[in-house]
Amino acid sequence: MEIKFNIKGVIYGVLLTLFIVLGFVFIPKLFLDTSKPVDFTMVQRESIPDKILDIMDKYKDEERALAVRLENKIYVIVTRGEEDKGIEIDKITVDTMDEKTVMTVNITYKEKEESNPFVVAETNLKSLPDKIQLNTFKE
């Protein structure tokens, strides 16, 4: 009995199998969220370090998120800008994009009678991020 191999068919079969395996490995990475949640604790007004309060006058009229290292702790500060509503931090996540650390801070504008111009959260991070994104939502 003589067996003939179709070399083109074997090459096409190997390439097709290779594409299928690589597709199962790389395609899910495109659609999955790879960001890691950051644990944080809201800091009460009386407990905010004085150094943070000193720099807040410069940023309190802007809507932005800042990260500050103070005494080996990383604090996230979110300012509301000109809004007359209160703000609340919903979620903080960290992701790596193009070898840079990107922190995303999600906040919600809430209805409040006595709202403060900023909120401060203490995180469990060990280093400052390279970039910070602020995502705002309205209640």
One Martini backbone bead per residue (centre of mass of N, CA, C, O) as a GRO file, in nm:
protein
  139
    1MET     BB    1   0.097   0.037   0.023
    2GLU     BB    2   0.041   0.369  -0.086
    3ILE     BB    3   0.139   0.690   0.038
    4LYS     BB    4   0.015   1.013  -0.021
    5PHE     BB    5   0.139   1.343  -0.003
    6ASN     BB    6   0.008   1.663   0.050
    7ILE     BB    7   0.197   1.929   0.114
    8LYS     BB    8  -0.008   2.162   0.095
    9GLY     BB    9  -0.216   2.045   0.293
   10VAL     BB   10  -0.030   2.036   0.539
   11ILE     BB   11   0.041   2.335   0.552
   12TYR     BB   12  -0.251   2.441   0.572
   13GLY     BB   13  -0.322   2.285   0.832
   14VAL     BB   14  -0.105   2.410   1.014
   15LEU     BB   15  -0.189   2.707   0.976
   16LEU     BB   16  -0.480   2.679   1.074
   17THR     BB   17  -0.411   2.575   1.356
   18LEU     BB   18  -0.240   2.818   1.439
   19PHE     BB   19  -0.464   3.036   1.409
   20ILE     BB   20  -0.662   2.914   1.613
   21VAL     BB   21  -0.481   2.917   1.862
   22LEU     BB   22  -0.409   3.223   1.854
   23GLY     BB   23  -0.703   3.321   1.870
   24PHE     BB   24  -0.758   3.201   2.161
   25VAL     BB   25  -0.533   3.383   2.294
   26PHE     BB   26  -0.573   3.698   2.174
   27ILE     BB   27  -0.876   3.784   2.148
   28PRO     BB   28  -0.966   3.801   2.450
   29LYS     BB   29  -0.768   4.040   2.523
   30LEU     BB   30  -0.935   4.261   2.362
   31PHE     BB   31  -1.221   4.221   2.549
   32LEU     BB   32  -1.089   4.229   2.817
   33ASP     BB   33  -1.063   4.341   3.142
   34THR     BB   34  -0.737   4.433   3.295
   35SER     BB   35  -0.819   4.579   3.533
   36LYS     BB   36  -0.743   4.684   3.865
   37PRO     BB   37  -0.851   4.710   4.166
   38VAL     BB   38  -0.873   4.965   4.420
   39ASP     BB   39  -0.817   5.018   4.738
   40PHE     BB   40  -1.024   5.235   4.948
   41THR     BB   41  -1.033   5.528   5.172
   42MET     BB   42  -1.208   5.756   5.316
   43VAL     BB   43  -1.139   6.084   5.416
   44GLN     BB   44  -1.181   6.279   5.660
   45ARG     BB   45  -1.170   6.612   5.714
   46GLU     BB   46  -0.997   6.594   5.985
   47SER     BB   47  -0.771   6.379   5.838
   48ILE     BB   48  -0.647   6.566   5.650
   49PRO     BB   49  -0.368   6.659   5.536
   50ASP     BB   50  -0.214   6.966   5.525
   51LYS     BB   51  -0.070   6.939   5.246
   52ILE     BB   52  -0.332   6.897   5.088
   53LEU     BB   53  -0.478   7.159   5.171
   54ASP     BB   54  -0.262   7.353   5.047
   55ILE     BB   55  -0.306   7.251   4.734
   56MET     BB   56  -0.626   7.288   4.686
   57ASP     BB   57  -0.660   7.588   4.598
   58LYS     BB   58  -0.555   7.541   4.299
   59TYR     BB   59  -0.794   7.298   4.222
   60LYS     BB   60  -1.103   7.362   4.312
   61ASP     BB   61  -1.196   7.486   4.006
   62GLU     BB   62  -1.144   7.190   3.911
   63GLU     BB   63  -1.191   6.899   3.715
   64ARG     BB   64  -1.017   6.645   3.901
   65ALA     BB   65  -0.743   6.410   3.932
   66LEU     BB   66  -0.526   6.317   4.203
   67ALA     BB   67  -0.190   6.221   4.302
   68VAL     BB   68  -0.040   6.149   4.631
   69ARG     BB   69   0.261   6.143   4.814
   70LEU     BB   70   0.245   6.053   5.172
   71GLU     BB   71   0.406   5.880   5.386
   72ASN     BB   72   0.381   5.611   5.200
   73LYS     BB   73   0.115   5.729   5.068
   74ILE     BB   74  -0.170   5.709   4.855
   75TYR     BB   75  -0.355   5.979   4.722
   76VAL     BB   76  -0.688   6.063   4.619
   77ILE     BB   77  -0.800   6.352   4.437
   78VAL     BB   78  -1.125   6.508   4.401
   79THR     BB   79  -1.256   6.757   4.194
   80ARG     BB   80  -1.554   6.942   4.094
   81GLY     BB   81  -1.546   7.242   4.063
   82GLU     BB   82  -1.837   7.440   3.976
   83GLU     BB   83  -2.014   7.262   4.111
   84ASP     BB   84  -2.310   7.213   4.341
   85LYS     BB   85  -2.231   6.926   4.382
   86GLY     BB   86  -2.163   6.624   4.485
   87ILE     BB   87  -1.907   6.377   4.550
   88GLU     BB   88  -1.827   6.029   4.446
   89ILE     BB   89  -1.645   5.745   4.481
   90ASP     BB   90  -1.670   5.438   4.316
   91LYS     BB   91  -1.394   5.381   4.137
   92ILE     BB   92  -1.064   5.222   4.126
   93THR     BB   93  -0.825   5.179   3.862
   94VAL     BB   94  -0.559   4.969   3.717
   95ASP     BB   95  -0.348   5.005   3.425
   96THR     BB   96  -0.159   4.880   3.140
   97MET     BB   97  -0.019   5.115   2.894
   98ASP     BB   98   0.253   5.124   2.727
   99GLU     BB   99   0.420   5.090   3.005
  100LYS     BB  100   0.185   5.241   3.164
  101THR     BB  101   0.026   5.381   3.435
  102VAL     BB  102  -0.337   5.370   3.469
  103MET     BB  103  -0.574   5.570   3.625
  104THR     BB  104  -0.919   5.514   3.718
  105VAL     BB  105  -1.182   5.750   3.800
  106ASN     BB  106  -1.500   5.703   3.942
  107ILE     BB  107  -1.771   5.935   3.944
  108THR     BB  108  -2.045   6.092   4.130
  109TYR     BB  109  -2.305   6.304   4.110
  110LYS     BB  110  -2.463   6.454   4.387
  111GLU     BB  111  -2.713   6.536   4.597
  112LYS     BB  112  -2.632   6.831   4.794
  113GLU     BB  113  -2.626   7.068   5.026
  114GLU     BB  114  -2.332   7.005   5.161
  115SER     BB  115  -2.072   7.054   4.956
  116ASN     BB  116  -1.760   6.964   4.858
  117PRO     BB  117  -1.480   7.042   4.651
  118PHE     BB  118  -1.359   6.765   4.782
  119VAL     BB  119  -1.197   6.439   4.775
  120VAL     BB  120  -1.041   6.181   4.988
  121ALA     BB  121  -0.822   5.896   4.920
  122GLU     BB  122  -0.694   5.601   5.047
  123THR     BB  123  -0.455   5.378   4.930
  124ASN     BB  124  -0.274   5.060   4.831
  125LEU     BB  125  -0.054   5.185   4.688
  126LYS     BB  126   0.307   5.210   4.600
  127SER     BB  127   0.260   5.392   4.337
  128LEU     BB  128   0.253   5.619   4.103
  129PRO     BB  129   0.098   5.716   3.838
  130ASP     BB  130   0.130   5.834   3.507
  131LYS     BB  131  -0.193   5.834   3.479
  132ILE     BB  132  -0.518   6.017   3.488
  133GLN     BB  133  -0.861   5.928   3.490
  134LEU     BB  134  -1.186   6.091   3.453
  135ASN     BB  135  -1.508   5.966   3.541
  136THR     BB  136  -1.836   6.092   3.488
  137PHE     BB  137  -2.146   6.092   3.677
  138LYS     BB  138  -2.500   6.113   3.696
  139GLU     BB  139  -2.784   6.082   3.916
   0.00000   0.00000   0.00000
